Amino acid sequence: MFIAVCFTPTASAQTKRDEAAFHDALKSFQSAVLQKNLVKAGNMMHFPLFTSKADPGNGKELPADPIGKQELECYKNDIFNADVGRILPKLGEEALSEIAANEDSYYAALRKATDPGSKMYECYSQYPGRNGGSESFFAFIFGKINNNYKVIAYYGKWPLR
């Protein structure tokens, strides 16, 4: 007599795997940026990559200004500017947040491109401007696409275009 027993992963097991996969992707991304290997960093992005938030007039922000892989060459120095190159590789847990399922319209729109049931994460930094200038910020949004965490969106204080 043969009895087959199937084990299905629990939600918490899936969450732990997603967290581990995200942290691995983030470390690789941070390392690529630290080493100024923008080709490797670009390969860790999903295209179209959304590069700003826009409000179409209804009070709900949506991802905007998508760029394709070929356009990354034009914008890589703006995305990976000196501040990002200096700050991103040093960011730790305090800069990370899991994007909850009841997110706002911006994240809900991004979630449509991710693997069903997977987690999304944001790596965000706010920092003082140079020479006493106003504060600035940047964020990279990670989503699971085809079972791999990739950067699916970026935004900063100033739009790329």
Secondary structure by P-SEA (a helix, b strand, c coil): cbbbbbbcccaaaaaaaaaaaaaaaaaaaaaaaaacaaaaaaaacccccccccccccccccccccccccccccccccccccaaaaaccccccccccccccccccaaaaaaaccccccbbbbbbbbbbbccccccccbbbbbbbbccccccccccccccccc
